[in-house]
């Protein structure tokens, strides 16, 4: 038994996931002051686990061994910090980007399809917090059956934020926009890119994205964060 946090998309719904933290009760009667730079950086620092990294996939066989002294309860603060950073939306984006190369151990995830374990760095978790808000519907297309053999959706985060330098330039360009505006622009880009490759995507996929767009526009507020998996530009073991 271990502490794992899934960052995989909906395809891995059967994945091993244990959520160890819950947000504190809110008092919505009082308007909250925006967090300070110091407070946001403190939350990012809390993504660094006080525990030593587990030994994973020993001898190239999926599995995990917890080192002596690994305290499951100490991971609570890591998961709570991740949740709070996601709630902050664009306020946290520049600080998350600044931390992409932070190689400190944060938490361990498990791929529910392969059973393979991964020790995730603080930088990797910062990426997934950001990417899960830009493209919360992920990169797997809507399809009948297993989508893994089908072309991925156009990937807005990987296209525009494919390095830390590119991400900083992207933020400089978009820092005055709301998360709603960013998500709408990202979704319109995904839809437009799919139209350039009509043979790759089914009517079901196209309809799925149009429904998402309608939901976003009619709701007038951002879609909730998704479990986006930063598969191409992550810092992980």
Secondary structure, DSSP 8 states (H G I E B T S, - for coil): ---B-----GGGTTS------------TTS------HHHHHHHHHTTS-SS---EESGGGSS-EE--TT--GGGGHHHHHHHHHHHHHTHHHHHHHHHTTT--SEEEEEE-TTT--EEEEEHHHHHHHHHHHHHSTT-S----SS-GGGS-----HHHHH-SSHHHHHHHHHHHTTS-HHHHHHHHHHHHHHHHHTTTTTS-HHHHHHHHHHHHHHHHHTS----------SS--B-
